[in-house]
Amino acid sequence: MSTYLDSCDRCLIPVTPAAGLSDGDSGLVCGYRCPNCRGVWTCSWMTVPGRVDPPSHTADAHVAAVLHEQAAINRSHKKPARDTPAA
């Protein structure tokens, strides 16, 4: 099965993630750089059994920074929901 492909909003071409990080409860944040326009973005996914996971590191420092920031934001949003006692 394929990896977590996403399309560049500007060029509309499919792009393979440069790297991916877990964002908590079975979530995955992938970082992308378009080879055509060099745009950078992230996309959040639920992990899918059988899909190839992207590498956890990338040599592209800008993609890595955006990826780590978005994964931290996602984890912070998920953490309060787990720590809040049920009413």
C-alpha positions in Angstrom: 0.0 0.0 0.0 1.2 3.5 -0.6 2.5 6.1 1.8 0.7 9.2 2.9 0.6 11.2 -0.3 -0.8 14.8 -0.4 -1.1 17.3 -3.2 0.5 20.7 -3.4 -2.2 23.4 -3.3 -0.3 25.5 -5.9 0.9 22.9 -8.4 -1.7 20.2 -7.8 0.9 17.4 -8.0 1.1 14.5 -5.6 4.0 14.8 -3.1 5.5 12.1 -0.9 6.1 13.2 2.8 9.6 14.2 3.7 9.1 13.0 7.2 6.3 12.1 9.7 5.9 12.2 13.5 3.4 10.7 15.9 1.0 13.3 17.3 -0.5 11.2 20.1 -3.4 8.8 19.9 -2.8 6.9 16.6 -2.3 10.2 14.7 0.5 11.0 12.3 1.7 14.5 11.1 3.6 14.5 7.8 5.7 17.3 6.5 5.9 17.9 2.8 7.9 20.1 0.3 6.7 20.5 -3.2 9.6 19.6 -5.7 8.1 22.1 -8.2 7.3 25.3 -6.3 9.3 24.4 -3.0 6.2 25.1 -0.9 6.1 23.5 2.6 3.1 22.2 4.5 1.9 19.6 7.0 -1.0 17.2 6.9 -2.5 15.2 9.8 -3.5 11.6 9.3 -4.9 8.7 11.3 -2.3 5.9 11.0 -3.5 3.2 8.6 -2.3 -0.4 9.1 -0.4 -1.6 6.0 0.6 1.9 4.8 4.3 2.7 4.6 5.3 5.1 7.4 7.4 8.1 6.3 10.8 8.5 7.8 10.9 10.2 11.2 13.8 12.6 10.2 14.5 14.8 7.2 17.6 16.7 6.1 15.3 19.7 5.1 15.5 21.9 8.2 12.5 24.0 7.3 10.2 21.0 6.8 11.5 19.5 10.1 10.8 22.7 12.0 7.2 23.0 10.6 6.6 19.3 11.2 7.8 19.4 14.9 5.8 22.5 15.6 2.5 21.1 14.2 3.0 17.7 16.0 3.5 19.6 19.3 0.3 21.6 18.6 -1.7 18.5 17.8 -0.4 16.7 21.0 -1.3 19.7 23.1 -4.8 19.7 21.7 -5.2 16.0 22.4 -3.8 16.0 25.9 -6.4 18.0 27.7 -9.2 15.8 26.3 -7.5 12.7 27.9 -6.7 14.4 31.2 -10.2 16.0 31.8 -12.3 13.8 34.1 -15.6 12.6 32.8 -18.6 14.6 34.0 
